[in-house]
Amino acid sequence: MEKFYINFIGRLDLGKGPLVNHTDGGEGFGGCKHSLSTKEKMSEWQKGKAKSEETRIKMSNAQKGKTPWNKGLKKIKTK
């Protein structure tokens, strides 16, 4: 859909419309999922790395006001 609308409306840099896009669209990685092994490698790489106070504040602020993914779900008892 993105490519269609960019082409339909037109890009400013090509002199064909008002959009300021620099590409025809569709270059993103939507729906891309990392494999379990890749996730584990990324996790290991991050472990033990200290984050600055500024980074921790930014991460905290990014989560404020969001509903937790598990809110309202029943807890599963494990042994």
trRosetta pair geometry for C-beta under 8 A, 3 or more apart (Angstrom, degrees):
i j d omega theta_ij theta_ji phi_ij phi_ji
1 4 5.5 -56 -151 35 35 115
1 5 6.3 26 158 -14 70 107
2 5 6.3 -62 -149 39 27 102
2 6 6.3 23 158 -15 65 109
2 25 3.8 -156 133 174 105 137
2 26 5.6 171 76 -57 116 69
3 6 6.0 -58 -145 39 29 109
3 7 6.1 24 159 -14 65 112
3 24 5.7 35 -133 147 87 92
3 25 4.6 -161 -78 79 56 112
3 26 4.8 -2 -53 -31 110 124
4 7 6.0 -67 -153 42 24 107
4 8 5.9 22 154 -21 66 114
5 8 5.4 -53 -135 39 33 113
5 9 5.9 18 168 -7 69 110
5 25 7.8 55 59 -20 81 170
6 9 6.5 -60 -136 46 23 97
6 10 7.9 139 169 -46 50 7
6 11 6.5 23 179 -59 94 95
6 19 6.1 -138 -137 102 74 169
6 21 5.5 -49 -132 47 123 159
6 24 5.7 159 101 -162 138 49
6 25 4.6 169 -4 -16 146 127
7 10 7.5 25 -177 -77 25 46
7 24 6.7 30 -63 -154 91 98
9 17 4.9 134 139 174 63 156
9 18 6.9 -67 161 46 105 82
9 19 5.4 90 106 -32 119 120
10 14 7.1 -126 -172 73 81 109
10 16 3.6 -135 -154 122 112 83
10 17 2.0 133 83 -18 100 121
10 18 7.0 75 81 14 93 50
10 19 6.3 163 92 18 44 101
11 14 4.5 68 77 18 103 105
11 16 5.8 39 47 55 60 99
11 17 5.9 53 5 55 18 95
11 19 5.1 -61 -106 77 52 100
11 20 7.7 103 -154 -114 75 9
11 21 5.5 -89 -112 65 107 88
11 22 7.9 121 -157 -99 134 20
11 24 7.8 -89 -38 -93 138 57
12 15 7.4 34 -177 -76 36 29
12 17 6.6 -83 -61 89 52 53
12 18 5.9 18 -70 -160 99 23
12 19 6.1 -154 -16 73 84 40
12 20 5.4 -7 24 -91 130 55
13 20 7.6 83 -28 -148 94 48
13 22 6.4 48 1 -116 156 62
14 17 7.9 16 66 25 96 77
21 24 7.6 113 127 -91 131 16
21 25 6.6 -22 -170 -57 154 87
23 27 5.8 -9 131 -16 159 133
29 32 4.0 -21 163 -10 103 139
34 38 4.3 -124 -175 91 101 125
34 39 5.1 127 112 -58 123 82
34 42 7.3 -17 -179 -4 161 139
35 38 4.6 95 54 6 78 103
35 39 7.1 -140 95 -6 41 86
36 39 5.6 -53 -149 35 33 113
36 40 6.4 34 152 -21 65 104
37 40 5.6 -52 -149 35 33 113
37 41 6.5 36 152 -20 65 104
38 41 5.6 -52 -149 35 34 112
38 42 6.4 33 153 -17 66 105
39 42 5.8 -55 -149 37 31 110
39 43 6.3 34 152 -22 64 107
40 43 5.6 -53 -147 35 31 114
40 44 6.4 31 155 -18 65 105
41 44 5.9 -54 -147 36 30 110
41 45 6.3 33 154 -23 63 107
42 45 5.6 -54 -148 33 31 115
42 46 6.6 24 156 -14 64 109
43 46 6.1 -65 -153 38 29 106
43 47 6.6 40 152 -37 65 102
44 47 5.7 -43 -148 14 33 117
46 49 5.7 -90 -165 29 49 121
51 55 4.4 -115 178 90 101 129
51 56 5.3 125 109 -57 117 85
51 59 7.5 3 159 -7 157 140
52 55 4.6 98 56 5 79 102
52 56 7.0 -145 95 -4 43 86
53 56 5.7 -56 -148 37 32 111
53 57 6.4 34 153 -20 66 105
54 57 5.8 -55 -150 34 29 111
54 58 6.5 29 152 -18 64 106
55 58 5.7 -54 -148 36 33 112
55 59 6.3 32 154 -18 66 106
56 59 5.7 -53 -146 37 31 111
56 60 6.3 34 154 -20 64 107
57 60 5.7 -55 -147 37 30 113
57 61 6.2 28 156 -17 65 108
58 61 5.9 -56 -145 39 29 109
58 62 6.3 34 155 -26 63 106
59 62 5.8 -52 -149 29 29 115
59 63 6.9 18 156 -12 61 108
60 63 6.2 -70 -159 38 30 103
60 64 6.7 41 149 -39 67 101
61 64 5.6 -41 -148 11 38 118
63 66 5.6 -88 -166 31 53 122
67 71 5.3 -91 177 24 94 146
68 71 4.6 118 65 -39 88 96
70 73 4.9 -78 -167 34 71 125
